[in-house]
Amino acid sequence: MKKLTYGLLLASVLVAGPALAGGDAAAGKSKSAVCAACHGPDGMSKVDANPNLAGQKAGYMVAQLKAFRDGKRVNPLMTAPTKNLTDEDIDNLAAYFSSLGK
């Protein structure tokens, strides 16, 4: 079942990815302070367990953040920071982190 879920998630990212990348990077930067605690202020985590966000594809980030927010992907560390994000917040965060170099 997990493989099917991840497969559908991946397919949705590949199909909708380009359409989801319309956020405002400046607005995303101002919203990213919460992310910096675990993922680093520049989107480069110092902890192996936390992924780097800098340079991630925007469509992928949008799909993952929405999955965490909506409870379709569960990680206790991501539940609180994503639960109140709007679709616009997510688009903006994705635009910001995707704009950063790796």
N, C-alpha and C positions, 0 to 999 in steps of 0.2 A: 504494500500500500504506500509506503514512504517513497519508493522509487517512482510510482505513478504520480504522486503529489509533486515531487521534485521535477519530474519530467514535464508535467503540465505547467509548473512555475517557470521552468526554463523556456518552454515554448512561448509562454505569454511574454517573457522578456524579449525574446528574439523577434516576435511579431510586433510588439508594442513599444519596444525600446526607443526607437527614434522619435516617436510621438510623445514620449514621456520626458524628454530632455529639455523642456521649455522653462525651467526655473530661473530665478534671479540669484546669481552667485553672491552678490553683495548682501542680499537679505539672508541667504544661507549662511554666510560667514558670521553674521550677527547672531544667528540661532545656534551656531556650532559649539558654543562654550561647554554645553553639557556633554557633547561627544568627546571633547578634548580630554576629559578626565580619564577615559580608557583608551582612546584611539590617538592621543597625542594632539597638541595644539596645531600641528602642521599636517594632521591626518596620518602620521607615521607612528604607529604604536611602538612603545619600548618593551611591551610584554608579548611574548610569543603567542599566548592564547587569544589575544585581541587582534583582529585583522587590521591591516592598513586600509585607510579609506581614500587617501590621496591617489588620484589617477584612476579610481574605479569608474567603470562605465555608468553613466547616469541612469540608464534604463534598468540596469541590474540593481543599483542602489534603491531606486524607487520601488521596485518589486519586493526587495527584501524588507525595507522599512515598513511598507504597507502590510506585508505578511506578519511581521512582528507586532505591529499595532493592532491588527485585526485578529490576532491569536492563531493564525494559520501556521506560523512558525513560532515555536516556543523556546525562549531562552530567558531565564529569570533575570539576567542582567540587562536585557533589552526591553523587558516589559514596561518598567516605569518610565524610561526616557522616551518611549515611542507612543505611549497610550494617548497622549493629548495632542499629538502632531496632526495638523490638517493636511490635506492633499497638497496644498500650496507650500506648507512648511517642508514637506518631503521633497517636492520638486526643487525647492530652493536649496535644501541641503545637498541633494544629489548634484545640482548644478555647481555648487561651491566645491565639493570634494572632487568631482570629476575634472574641475579646472586646475587642480593642484598637480604639480609634477610628482612623479614617484621618487 
